[in-house]
Amino acid sequence: MFDEALISAARSSKAWPFQEAMKLVKRFNGSKKDQDGKVVPVLFETGYGPSGLPHIGTFQEVLRTTLVRRAYEIVASEDSTPAPTRLVAFSDDMDGLRKVPDNVPNKDMLAKHLGMPLSRIPDPFGSNDSFAGTNNRRLREFLDRFGFDYEFVSASDRYNSGAFDDALRQVLRKYDDIQAIMLPTLREERRKTYSPVLPVSPKSGIVLQVPVEVVDAENGIVRFEDEGEIIEHCIFGGQAKLQWKVDWAMRWYALGVDYEMCGKDLTDSVTQSGRIVQVLGGKKPEGMIYELFLDANGEKISKSKGNGLSIEEWLTYGSEESLGHYLFANPKSAKQLHIGVIPRAVDEYWQFRERIPEQDWDKRLGNPAWNLLHAAGNDEGAGDTLPVTYGLLLNLVSVLGAEATREQVWAYLANYVQDATPEAYPDLDVLVGTALAYNRDFVAPTLNRRAPSATEASALRELDAYLAGIAADTPAEEMQTQVYEIGKKEEYGFESLRDWFKALYQTLLGSDQGPRMGSFIALYGIENSRKLIADALAKA
C-alpha cells in the first residue's frame, strides 16, 4: 500500500523514472485495463543478445527499466494499491552466429557452425545443450545475483513452440508494407537481397540472408533459393526468424510490450521498428533512449578497443549500490565510465542514503538512494550511514601500503569507530575489501609524496607540535579546527586554505585530494600521523 502523499508527489515529480512512468499513465489514461475494465499488468521488456556474456550495459538497462517499473506502480496505483507490472528479459537466441568470439574454447567447432541459430550450436564450454543455453543461464544467474524481479523469455522457445506463428503470419500478410518501410533505409546493393524473413535452411541449418517470395501467408509458405535450388518452405515452428528491426517490432506486437528503453545507437531501429509494429496492428511501446558510455578520454567505449569497464571491475573496487547510483543520474547524458569515478560514486550514494528521512516526498523521489532501495524492496535502509567515508578509507589504506590487510584496516577503524567489527558494519566491510584492491592496483603503484617547501615545512612543524601536546582521544572536529587555524596564518603564505590542504595531501598522503585532516588523524592515530609528518620533514 502506498501513502497518498507519496502517490500525489510521484505524479508530479520531475525525477526521470517518474517522468517515464507518467508516459504510461497517459498511454492508458490511468492504469492499464482490459476490455472489461479490469486492471492488467503493464509489460516492461529488456533485450539481450546471447552471443556473449552479460555486461555493465545489461545491468544498466535492467536496472533503469526496473526503476521506471517501480515508479509506474506508484503513479498508476488505485486505492493506494500498486499497479500490476511484469518485466520480461528477452534473449534473442535465434540469431545466427556471425563470428567466433575470442573468449571461448573450441573455436574450431564454433567456426563449423557459423550462421546457425545460437540455440542450435553445441556449447563450446560443454556445460549446456547449446551455446545460447550457456549464455542464457549466465544471464539468469547475472540478473538473480542482483535480485532483479523478471521473467526470462527466449526467442528460440517462442519460435520453436509456434508461439510466434500468428505474428509471423501477420508479417507475411504485411510483407510488402514492411518492405516499403525498410528498403528506402538500405544501400542499393543491400536492397537486392533484403528480406524481412530469414528462413533457416533445411539443408544446412544456417539462417539464410536471401530474397524471399511469399507464397501462402496464411500457411506460412515462402519461396527462396537454397544452395542453388528453389524451394518452398514453411517458416512456422522455428523454421525461420526475422531481420533485427522486423523481429523487434514483431516481438512488441506478439508479447504486447508497453515499455522498452534502449541506447542511442538504436535510435534508427526504434524509428523503423515503431513504424513496422503499427503496420502489424500493434502499438509502439513507450520508452527512453539513453546515452552511451565514454571512456576516461571522452571516447566511445568499444569492445574491440577494450577501453570499457566491466561490472566485475566495478565490483572489485566499489559496491553494487554505488554502480546503481552512478547509473541513476541523467541517463540521457553521456557518462565517462572508468575506474576513477568509483570512489566518488560510493561516497555520494551513502550521502544520499543518509538524507532520505529528512527529505519531503518531492526531494526523496529524486534521491538515487531512495529509488534504488525502493526498487530492491528495502525501504528500511533509508537513513543508514557509514562511520567513515570511502575517501577517508582509501586514504587510510594508502598510508598503510600495498601489503595492508583487512585485519589491519579494522584495527585502525577501532581507533575511530565504536564497536568496529565487520559483523557490526557489513557494508563497511565490503568497502574495506574494495579499498584494499583499489589501493593495490591504482594508488600504491603511483604513490609519490613530494617534499614540502620551506614555508610548508614550518606549517607542518607547528601542526606536529600541536599534535604532540594533545590527548589521544581529542575529537576530530577539534583537531580539524586547529588545522584550519595553522593554514590561516599569514607567516606561512598560503593564498587560501585550499593550498594548505593540498600541501598536506601531497606531502603526507601522496595525492592531490584527500579527507578532512582532523578525521584522518583521528582514524590513523596521532602518533602515526606524527610519523607521516616526520617523514615529510625529513625530505625538506
DOKE-489142 format. One record per residue (C-alpha): x, y, z. Coordinates in nm, 2 decimals, padded with zeros to 4 digits, m for minus. Last residue first. Layout:
pt x->X, y->Y, z->Z
...
//
This chain:
pt x->06.26, y->01.92, z->00.33
pt x->06.27, y->01.54, z->00.28
pt x->06.30, y->01.46, z->00.65
pt x->06.00, y->01.69, z->00.71
pt x->05.78, y->01.46, z->00.51
pt x->05.89, y->01.15, z->00.71
pt x->05.84, y->01.34, z->01.04
pt x->05.49, y->01.45, z->00.93
pt x->05.39, y->01.09, z->00.85
pt x->05.54, y->00.98, z->01.19
pt x->05.32, y->01.25, z->01.35
pt x->05.02, y->01.09, z->01.19
pt x->05.11, y->00.75, z->01.34
pt x->05.14, y->00.91, z->01.68
pt x->04.80, y->01.09, z->01.65
pt x->04.61, y->00.79, z->01.52
pt x->04.51, y->00.69, z->01.17
pt x->04.14, y->00.74, z->01.23
pt x->04.17, y->01.06, z->01.45
pt x->04.43, y->01.20, z->01.21
pt x->04.21, y->01.13, z->00.91
pt x->03.91, y->01.29, z->01.07
pt x->04.10, y->01.60, z->01.16
pt x->04.26, y->01.61, z->00.81
pt x->03.92, y->01.62, z->00.64
pt x->03.99, y->01.38, z->00.35
pt x->04.21, y->01.40, z->00.05
pt x->04.29, y->01.54, z->m00.29
pt x->04.61, y->01.60, z->m00.48
pt x->04.77, y->01.27, z->m00.36
pt x->05.09, y->01.15, z->m00.19
pt x->04.93, y->01.12, z->00.15
pt x->05.16, y->01.34, z->00.37
pt x->05.33, y->01.57, z->00.13
pt x->05.07, y->01.59, z->m00.14
pt x->04.76, y->01.58, z->00.09
pt x->04.91, y->01.83, z->00.34
pt x->05.01, y->02.07, z->00.06
pt x->04.67, y->02.05, z->m00.10
pt x->04.52, y->02.13, z->00.24
pt x->04.73, y->02.44, z->00.27
pt x->04.65, y->02.55, z->m00.08
pt x->04.28, y->02.50, z->m00.02
pt x->04.31, y->02.71, z->00.29
pt x->04.38, y->03.00, z->00.06
pt x->04.68, y->03.21, z->m00.06
pt x->04.90, y->03.02, z->00.18
pt x->05.18, y->03.25, z->00.30
pt x->05.30, y->03.06, z->00.60
pt x->05.35, y->03.38, z->00.81
pt x->05.00, y->03.49, z->00.73
pt x->04.84, y->03.23, z->00.95
pt x->04.52, y->03.08, z->00.80
pt x->04.67, y->02.73, z->00.75
pt x->04.75, y->02.69, z->01.12
pt x->04.40, y->02.79, z->01.22
pt x->04.24, y->02.54, z->00.98
pt x->04.45, y->02.26, z->01.12
pt x->04.34, y->02.37, z->01.47
pt x->03.98, y->02.34, z->01.37
pt x->04.03, y->02.00, z->01.23
pt x->04.19, y->01.88, z->01.55
pt x->03.88, y->01.99, z->01.75
pt x->03.65, y->01.83, z->01.49
pt x->03.84, y->01.50, z->01.52
pt x->03.78, y->01.49, z->01.90
pt x->04.10, y->01.45, z->02.12
pt x->04.12, y->01.09, z->02.23
pt x->04.50, y->01.06, z->02.21
pt x->04.54, y->01.37, z->02.42
pt x->04.70, y->01.68, z->02.29
pt x->05.06, y->01.82, z->02.31
pt x->05.24, y->01.63, z->02.05
pt x->04.96, y->01.70, z->01.80
pt x->05.01, y->02.08, z->01.84
pt x->05.39, y->02.04, z->01.79
pt x->05.33, y->01.84, z->01.48
pt x->05.10, y->02.10, z->01.33
pt x->05.35, y->02.37, z->01.41
pt x->05.62, y->02.16, z->01.23
pt x->05.40, y->02.11, z->00.93
pt x->05.35, y->02.49, z->00.90
pt x->05.73, y->02.54, z->00.90
pt x->05.77, y->02.26, z->00.64
pt x->05.51, y->02.43, z->00.42
pt x->05.71, y->02.75, z->00.45
pt x->06.03, y->02.57, z->00.34
pt x->05.86, y->02.37, z->00.06
pt x->05.74, y->02.02, z->00.14
pt x->05.90, y->01.72, z->m00.03
pt x->05.66, y->01.52, z->m00.25
pt x->05.48, y->01.20, z->m00.15
pt x->05.46, y->00.99, z->m00.47
pt x->05.21, y->00.70, z->m00.49
pt x->05.18, y->00.57, z->m00.84
pt x->05.20, y->00.19, z->m00.78
pt x->05.02, y->00.23, z->m00.44
pt x->04.72, y->00.41, z->m00.57
pt x->04.58, y->00.21, z->m00.87
pt x->04.61, y->m00.17, z->m00.82
pt x->04.68, y->m00.22, z->m00.45
pt x->04.49, y->00.09, z->m00.34
pt x->04.18, y->m00.01, z->m00.53
pt x->04.20, y->m00.37, z->m00.40
pt x->04.24, y->m00.26, z->m00.04
pt x->03.96, y->m00.01, z->m00.09
pt x->03.73, y->m00.28, z->m00.23
pt x->03.79, y->m00.51, z->00.07
pt x->03.74, y->m00.23, z->00.32
pt x->03.43, y->m00.13, z->00.12
pt x->03.27, y->m00.47, z->00.18
pt x->03.35, y->m00.44, z->00.55
pt x->03.18, y->m00.10, z->00.55
pt x->02.86, y->m00.26, z->00.43
pt x->02.89, y->m00.54, z->00.69
pt x->02.93, y->m00.29, z->00.98
pt x->02.87, y->m00.48, z->01.31
pt x->02.99, y->m00.81, z->01.17
pt x->03.30, y->m00.65, z->01.02
pt x->03.39, y->m00.51, z->01.36
pt x->03.42, y->m00.15, z->01.49
pt x->03.25, y->m00.14, z->01.83
pt x->03.29, y->00.24, z->01.85
pt x->03.46, y->00.38, z->01.54
pt x->03.77, y->00.59, z->01.53
pt x->04.05, y->00.39, z->01.70
pt x->03.87, y->00.07, z->01.60
pt x->03.90, y->00.17, z->01.24
pt x->04.27, y->00.13, z->01.28
pt x->04.23, y->m00.24, z->01.38
pt x->03.98, y->m00.28, z->01.10
pt x->04.24, y->m00.17, z->00.85
pt x->04.50, y->m00.41, z->00.99
pt x->04.26, y->m00.70, z->00.98
pt x->04.17, y->m00.63, z->00.61
pt x->04.54, y->m00.64, z->00.52
pt x->04.79, y->m00.38, z->00.40
pt x->05.05, y->m00.50, z->00.16
pt x->05.01, y->m00.21, z->m00.08
pt x->05.07, y->00.04, z->00.19
pt x->04.93, y->00.15, z->00.52
pt x->04.93, y->00.51, z->00.40
pt x->04.71, y->00.42, z->00.11
pt x->04.47, y->00.22, z->00.32
pt x->04.40, y->00.52, z->00.54
pt x->04.35, y->00.75, z->00.24
pt x->04.12, y->00.49, z->00.08
pt x->03.91, y->00.47, z->00.40
pt x->03.88, y->00.85, z->00.41
pt x->03.76, y->00.86, z->00.05
pt x->03.52, y->00.57, z->00.13
pt x->03.37, y->00.79, z->00.41
pt x->03.38, y->00.67, z->00.77
pt x->03.10, y->00.57, z->01.02
pt x->02.88, y->00.47, z->00.73
pt x->02.52, y->00.58, z->00.70
pt x->02.17, y->00.44, z->00.71
pt x->01.89, y->00.69, z->00.66
pt x->01.68, y->00.47, z->00.44
pt x->01.76, y->00.10, z->00.48
pt x->01.40, y->00.02, z->00.58
pt x->01.30, y->00.09, z->00.22
pt x->01.45, y->m00.24, z->00.11
pt x->01.21, y->m00.36, z->m00.17
pt x->01.50, y->m00.36, z->m00.42
pt x->01.34, y->m00.09, z->m00.64
pt x->01.26, y->00.11, z->m00.32
pt x->01.63, y->00.09, z->m00.21
pt x->01.75, y->00.20, z->m00.55
pt x->01.49, y->00.48, z->m00.58
pt x->01.57, y->00.61, z->m00.23
pt x->01.94, y->00.60, z->m00.30
pt x->01.90, y->00.80, z->m00.62
pt x->01.71, y->01.08, z->m00.45
pt x->01.47, y->01.24, z->m00.70
pt x->01.17, y->01.08, z->m00.52
pt x->01.30, y->01.20, z->m00.19
pt x->01.31, y->01.56, z->m00.29
pt x->00.94, y->01.58, z->m00.37
pt x->00.85, y->01.33, z->m00.09
pt x->00.99, y->01.55, z->00.18
pt x->01.35, y->01.49, z->00.28
pt x->01.48, y->01.43, z->00.64
pt x->01.45, y->01.05, z->00.63
pt x->01.64, y->01.02, z->00.29
pt x->01.95, y->01.23, z->00.37
pt x->02.17, y->00.94, z->00.48
pt x->02.10, y->00.75, z->00.16
pt x->02.21, y->01.05, z->m00.05
pt x->02.54, y->01.08, z->00.14
pt x->02.59, y->00.70, z->00.11
pt x->02.55, y->00.71, z->m00.27
pt x->02.77, y->01.01, z->m00.30
pt x->03.05, y->00.83, z->m00.11
pt x->03.05, y->00.53, z->m00.34
pt x->03.01, y->00.73, z->m00.66
pt x->03.31, y->00.95, z->m00.56
pt x->03.53, y->00.64, z->m00.51
pt x->03.41, y->00.48, z->m00.85
pt x->03.47, y->00.76, z->m01.10
pt x->03.84, y->00.69, z->m01.14
pt x->03.80, y->00.33, z->m01.26
pt x->03.63, y->00.44, z->m01.58
pt x->03.29, y->00.51, z->m01.73
pt x->03.25, y->00.86, z->m01.86
pt x->02.88, y->00.93, z->m01.89
pt x->02.68, y->01.06, z->m02.18
pt x->02.37, y->01.25, z->m02.09
pt x->02.02, y->01.10, z->m02.14
pt x->02.06, y->00.88, z->m01.83
pt x->02.10, y->01.19, z->m01.61
pt x->02.17, y->01.03, z->m01.27
pt x->02.08, y->00.67, z->m01.20
pt x->02.38, y->00.49, z->m01.35
pt x->02.62, y->00.62, z->m01.09
pt x->02.39, y->00.54, z->m00.80
pt x->02.34, y->00.18, z->m00.93
pt x->02.71, y->00.14, z->m00.95
pt x->02.75, y->00.28, z->m00.60
pt x->02.49, y->00.03, z->m00.48
pt x->02.69, y->m00.26, z->m00.62
pt x->02.99, y->m00.15, z->m00.43
pt x->03.33, y->m00.03, z->m00.54
pt x->03.68, y->m00.15, z->m00.65
pt x->03.62, y->m00.52, z->m00.73
pt x->03.25, y->m00.45, z->m00.80
pt x->03.34, y->m00.20, z->m01.07
pt x->03.59, y->m00.45, z->m01.23
pt x->03.34, y->m00.73, z->m01.23
pt x->03.09, y->m00.49, z->m01.40
pt x->03.33, y->m00.44, z->m01.68
pt x->03.49, y->m00.11, z->m01.77
pt x->03.55, y->m00.01, z->m02.13
pt x->03.85, y->00.07, z->m02.33
pt x->03.90, y->m00.27, z->m02.48
pt x->03.94, y->m00.12, z->m02.83
pt x->03.74, y->m00.41, z->m02.99
pt x->03.47, y->m00.39, z->m02.72
pt x->03.43, y->m00.02, z->m02.78
pt x->03.35, y->00.27, z->m02.54
pt x->03.30, y->00.60, z->m02.72
pt x->03.58, y->00.84, z->m02.65
pt x->03.58, y->01.10, z->m02.36
pt x->03.93, y->01.03, z->m02.26
pt x->03.83, y->00.84, z->m01.95
pt x->03.60, y->00.62, z->m02.15
pt x->03.25, y->00.71, z->m02.28
pt x->02.92, y->00.54, z->m02.21
pt x->02.62, y->00.56, z->m02.43
pt x->02.32, y->00.80, z->m02.40
pt x->01.97, y->00.68, z->m02.32
pt x->01.67, y->00.65, z->m02.55
pt x->01.36, y->00.62, z->m02.33
pt x->01.05, y->00.42, z->m02.39
pt x->00.68, y->00.39, z->m02.47
pt x->00.60, y->00.09, z->m02.67
pt x->00.50, y->00.11, z->m03.04
pt x->00.14, y->m00.01, z->m03.09
pt x->00.02, y->m00.31, z->m03.27
pt x->m00.16, y->m00.38, z->m03.60
pt x->00.13, y->m00.52, z->m03.79
pt x->00.17, y->m00.19, z->m03.98
pt x->00.20, y->m00.02, z->m03.64
pt x->00.47, y->m00.26, z->m03.53
pt x->00.66, y->m00.17, z->m03.85
pt x->00.66, y->00.20, z->m03.79
pt x->00.79, y->00.16, z->m03.44
pt x->01.05, y->m00.09, z->m03.57
pt x->01.18, y->00.18, z->m03.82
pt x->01.20, y->00.46, z->m03.56
pt x->01.34, y->00.24, z->m03.28
pt x->01.60, y->00.09, z->m03.51
pt x->01.71, y->00.44, z->m03.61
pt x->01.77, y->00.53, z->m03.24
pt x->01.95, y->00.20, z->m03.17
pt x->02.29, y->00.36, z->m03.11
pt x->02.13, y->00.59, z->m02.86
pt x->02.08, y->00.31, z->m02.62
pt x->01.75, y->00.14, z->m02.55
pt x->01.43, y->00.16, z->m02.34
pt x->01.13, y->m00.07, z->m02.35
pt x->00.77, y->m00.01, z->m02.24
pt x->00.43, y->m00.15, z->m02.33
pt x->00.52, y->m00.48, z->m02.48
pt x->00.22, y->m00.68, z->m02.61
pt x->00.41, y->m01.00, z->m02.65
pt x->00.33, y->m01.06, z->m03.02
pt x->00.33, y->m00.70, z->m03.13
pt x->00.64, y->m00.59, z->m02.94
pt x->00.82, y->m00.91, z->m03.05
pt x->00.71, y->m00.85, z->m03.41
pt x->00.86, y->m00.50, z->m03.39
pt x->01.19, y->m00.63, z->m03.26
pt x->01.20, y->m00.90, z->m03.53
pt x->01.13, y->m00.65, z->m03.80
pt x->01.42, y->m00.44, z->m03.69
pt x->01.65, y->m00.74, z->m03.65
pt x->01.55, y->m00.95, z->m03.95
pt x->01.31, y->m01.22, z->m03.87
pt x->01.35, y->m01.59, z->m03.78
pt x->01.28, y->m01.90, z->m03.98
pt x->01.20, y->m02.27, z->m03.93
pt x->01.12, y->m02.23, z->m03.56
pt x->00.77, y->m02.37, z->m03.57
pt x->00.64, y->m02.16, z->m03.87
pt x->00.85, y->m02.05, z->m04.17
pt x->00.71, y->m02.31, z->m04.41
pt x->00.94, y->m02.37, z->m04.71
pt x->00.91, y->m02.37, z->m05.08
pt x->01.24, y->m02.44, z->m05.26
pt x->01.44, y->m02.30, z->m05.55
pt x->01.77, y->m02.49, z->m05.56
pt x->02.12, y->m02.34, z->m05.59
pt x->02.22, y->m02.40, z->m05.23
pt x->01.89, y->m02.26, z->m05.10
pt x->01.69, y->m02.03, z->m05.33
pt x->01.36, y->m01.89, z->m05.19
pt x->00.99, y->m01.95, z->m05.17
pt x->00.77, y->m01.88, z->m04.87
pt x->00.49, y->m02.07, z->m04.70
pt x->00.35, y->m01.95, z->m04.37
pt x->00.01, y->m02.12, z->m04.40
pt x->m00.19, y->m01.80, z->m04.40
pt x->00.08, y->m01.61, z->m04.59
pt x->00.09, y->m01.85, z->m04.88
pt x->00.36, y->m01.80, z->m05.15
pt x->00.56, y->m01.50, z->m05.01
pt x->00.88, y->m01.46, z->m05.21
pt x->01.21, y->m01.44, z->m05.02
pt x->01.54, y->m01.28, z->m05.12
pt x->01.83, y->m01.44, z->m04.93
pt x->02.01, y->m01.39, z->m04.59
pt x->01.98, y->m01.75, z->m04.47
pt x->01.99, y->m01.86, z->m04.11
pt x->02.20, y->m02.18, z->m04.15
pt x->02.06, y->m02.53, z->m04.08
pt x->02.25, y->m02.66, z->m04.38
pt x->01.98, y->m02.83, z->m04.58
pt x->01.65, y->m02.72, z->m04.43
pt x->01.79, y->m02.37, z->m04.44
pt x->01.65, y->m02.15, z->m04.17
pt x->01.45, y->m01.88, z->m04.34
pt x->01.53, y->m01.51, z->m04.27
pt x->01.21, y->m01.31, z->m04.32
pt x->01.22, y->m00.93, z->m04.35
pt x->01.40, y->m00.98, z->m04.68
pt x->01.70, y->m00.79, z->m04.82
pt x->01.89, y->m00.93, z->m05.12
pt x->01.86, y->m00.66, z->m05.38
pt x->01.81, y->m00.38, z->m05.12
pt x->02.16, y->m00.45, z->m04.98
pt x->02.32, y->m00.33, z->m05.31
pt x->02.12, y->m00.01, z->m05.31
pt x->02.21, y->00.08, z->m04.95
pt x->01.92, y->00.04, z->m04.71
pt x->01.67, y->00.29, z->m04.54
pt x->01.45, y->00.31, z->m04.85
pt x->01.41, y->m00.07, z->m04.84
pt x->01.28, y->m00.09, z->m04.48
pt x->00.94, y->00.09, z->m04.48
pt x->00.82, y->m00.03, z->m04.82
pt x->00.95, y->m00.38, z->m04.74
pt x->00.72, y->m00.38, z->m04.43
pt x->00.42, y->m00.28, z->m04.64
pt x->00.51, y->m00.55, z->m04.90
pt x->00.52, y->m00.82, z->m04.62
pt x->00.21, y->m00.72, z->m04.44
pt x->00.04, y->m01.06, z->m04.48
pt x->00.38, y->m01.23, z->m04.43
pt x->00.44, y->m01.04, z->m04.11
pt x->00.09, y->m01.12, z->m03.99
pt x->00.16, y->m01.49, z->m04.03
pt x->00.48, y->m01.44, z->m03.83
pt x->00.27, y->m01.29, z->m03.55
pt x->00.04, y->m01.59, z->m03.56
pt x->00.34, y->m01.82, z->m03.56
pt x->00.52, y->m01.66, z->m03.26
pt x->00.40, y->m01.91, z->m03.00
pt x->00.49, y->m02.19, z->m03.25
pt x->00.69, y->m02.38, z->m02.99
pt x->01.02, y->m02.33, z->m03.19
pt x->00.98, y->m01.95, z->m03.24
pt x->00.88, y->m01.88, z->m02.88
pt x->01.14, y->m02.11, z->m02.73
pt x->01.41, y->m01.99, z->m02.97
pt x->01.33, y->m01.63, z->m02.89
pt x->01.39, y->m01.68, z->m02.52
pt x->01.18, y->m01.55, z->m02.23
pt x->01.30, y->m01.49, z->m01.87
pt x->01.05, y->m01.34, z->m01.64
pt x->01.19, y->m01.07, z->m01.41
pt x->01.24, y->m00.95, z->m01.05
pt x->01.60, y->m00.84, z->m01.02
pt x->01.80, y->m00.95, z->m00.71
pt x->02.14, y->m00.85, z->m00.82
pt x->02.28, y->m01.21, z->m00.84
pt x->01.95, y->m01.32, z->m01.00
pt x->02.02, y->m01.10, z->m01.30
pt x->02.36, y->m01.25, z->m01.35
pt x->02.25, y->m01.60, z->m01.29
pt x->01.97, y->m01.55, z->m01.54
pt x->02.22, y->m01.41, z->m01.80
pt x->02.46, y->m01.69, z->m01.73
pt x->02.19, y->m01.95, z->m01.80
pt x->02.11, y->m01.77, z->m02.12
pt x->02.48, y->m01.78, z->m02.21
pt x->02.50, y->m02.15, z->m02.15
pt x->02.18, y->m02.22, z->m02.34
pt x->02.29, y->m01.99, z->m02.63
pt x->02.59, y->m02.21, z->m02.69
pt x->02.37, y->m02.52, z->m02.68
pt x->02.28, y->m02.83, z->m02.47
pt x->02.48, y->m02.70, z->m02.17
pt x->02.81, y->m02.74, z->m01.98
pt x->03.04, y->m02.84, z->m02.27
pt x->03.20, y->m02.50, z->m02.28
pt x->03.18, y->m02.48, z->m02.66
pt x->02.81, y->m02.54, z->m02.63
pt x->02.68, y->m02.70, z->m02.95
pt x->02.51, y->m02.46, z->m03.19
pt x->02.13, y->m02.48, z->m03.22
pt x->02.04, y->m02.21, z->m02.97
pt x->02.28, y->m01.97, z->m03.14
pt x->02.10, y->m02.01, z->m03.47
pt x->02.34, y->m02.12, z->m03.74
pt x->02.54, y->m01.88, z->m03.95
pt x->02.88, y->m02.01, z->m03.83
pt x->02.85, y->m02.37, z->m03.71
pt x->03.19, y->m02.50, z->m03.84
pt x->03.36, y->m02.20, z->m03.68
pt x->03.21, y->m02.30, z->m03.34
pt x->03.40, y->m02.63, z->m03.36
pt x->03.72, y->m02.46, z->m03.45
pt x->03.68, y->m02.22, z->m03.16
pt x->03.66, y->m02.49, z->m02.90
pt x->03.71, y->m02.26, z->m02.61
pt x->03.56, y->m01.92, z->m02.57
pt x->03.69, y->m01.56, z->m02.52
pt x->03.76, y->m01.45, z->m02.88
pt x->03.40, y->m01.49, z->m03.00
pt x->03.35, y->m01.68, z->m03.33
pt x->03.17, y->m01.47, z->m03.58
pt x->02.82, y->m01.41, z->m03.71
pt x->02.63, y->m01.67, z->m03.51
pt x->02.27, y->m01.66, z->m03.64
pt x->02.01, y->m01.50, z->m03.41
pt x->01.76, y->m01.75, z->m03.27
pt x->01.89, y->m01.66, z->m02.92
pt x->01.74, y->m01.32, z->m02.90
pt x->01.71, y->m01.34, z->m02.52
pt x->01.42, y->m01.14, z->m02.37
pt x->01.42, y->m01.03, z->m02.00
pt x->01.05, y->m00.97, z->m01.94
pt x->00.93, y->m00.74, z->m01.66
pt x->00.57, y->m00.76, z->m01.54
pt x->00.35, y->m00.49, z->m01.38
pt x->00.05, y->m00.46, z->m01.15
pt x->m00.04, y->m00.11, z->m01.02
pt x->00.04, y->m00.08, z->m00.65
pt x->m00.26, y->m00.05, z->m00.43
pt x->m00.32, y->00.30, z->m00.28
pt x->m00.68, y->00.29, z->m00.39
pt x->m00.55, y->00.28, z->m00.75
pt x->m00.19, y->00.29, z->m00.83
pt x->m00.08, y->00.43, z->m01.16
pt x->00.18, y->00.67, z->m01.02
pt x->00.32, y->00.42, z->m00.77
pt x->00.34, y->00.10, z->m00.98
pt x->00.48, y->00.33, z->m01.26
pt x->00.77, y->00.43, z->m01.04
pt x->00.86, y->00.07, z->m00.97
pt x->00.86, y->m00.01, z->m01.34
pt x->01.06, y->00.30, z->m01.42
pt x->01.33, y->00.20, z->m01.17
pt x->01.31, y->m00.16, z->m01.31
pt x->01.38, y->m00.03, z->m01.66
pt x->01.68, y->00.16, z->m01.52
pt x->01.82, y->m00.15, z->m01.35
pt x->01.76, y->m00.39, z->m01.65
pt x->01.92, y->m00.14, z->m01.89
pt x->02.21, y->m00.06, z->m01.66
pt x->02.29, y->m00.43, z->m01.58
pt x->02.29, y->m00.53, z->m01.95
pt x->02.52, y->m00.24, z->m02.03
pt x->02.75, y->m00.35, z->m01.75
pt x->02.80, y->m00.69, z->m01.91
pt x->02.62, y->m01.02, z->m01.97
pt x->02.84, y->m01.27, z->m02.15
pt x->02.85, y->m01.30, z->m02.53
pt x->02.64, y->m01.43, z->m02.82
pt x->02.33, y->m01.42, z->m02.60
pt x->02.20, y->m01.09, z->m02.74
pt x->01.98, y->m00.94, z->m02.46
pt x->01.66, y->m00.74, z->m02.46
pt x->01.47, y->m00.56, z->m02.18
pt x->01.09, y->m00.56, z->m02.16
pt x->00.82, y->m00.39, z->m01.95
pt x->00.47, y->m00.52, z->m01.97
pt x->00.19, y->m00.33, z->m01.78
pt x->m00.02, y->m00.57, z->m01.58
pt x->m00.40, y->m00.57, z->m01.60
pt x->m00.66, y->m00.36, z->m01.43
pt x->m01.01, y->m00.50, z->m01.52
pt x->m01.22, y->m00.26, z->m01.73
pt x->m01.38, y->m00.55, z->m01.93
pt x->m01.18, y->m00.47, z->m02.24
pt x->m00.86, y->m00.49, z->m02.04
pt x->m00.72, y->m00.21, z->m01.82
pt x->m00.38, y->m00.04, z->m01.80
pt x->m00.37, y->00.22, z->m01.52
pt x->m00.45, y->00.58, z->m01.58
pt x->m00.53, y->00.72, z->m01.93
pt x->m00.36, y->00.42, z->m02.08
pt x->m00.09, y->00.60, z->m02.27
pt x->m00.10, y->00.90, z->m02.03
pt x->m00.02, y->00.67, z->m01.74
pt x->00.25, y->00.51, z->m01.95
pt x->00.42, y->00.84, z->m02.02
pt x->00.38, y->00.91, z->m01.65
pt x->00.62, y->00.63, z->m01.58
pt x->00.89, y->00.80, z->m01.78
pt x->00.85, y->01.12, z->m01.58
pt x->00.85, y->00.91, z->m01.27
pt x->01.18, y->00.74, z->m01.36
pt x->01.32, y->01.08, z->m01.47
pt x->01.27, y->01.28, z->m01.14
pt x->01.04, y->01.58, z->m01.21
pt x->00.78, y->01.45, z->m00.98
pt x->00.41, y->01.55, z->m01.04
pt x->00.26, y->01.20, z->m01.02
pt x->00.51, y->01.09, z->m00.76
pt x->00.42, y->01.37, z->m00.52
pt x->00.05, y->01.27, z->m00.53
pt x->00.13, y->00.90, z->m00.49
pt x->00.37, y->00.96, z->m00.20
pt x->00.12, y->01.19, z->m00.02
pt x->m00.14, y->00.92, z->m00.06
pt x->00.08, y->00.67, z->00.11
pt x->00.12, y->00.35, z->m00.09
pt x->00.00, y->00.00, z->00.00
//
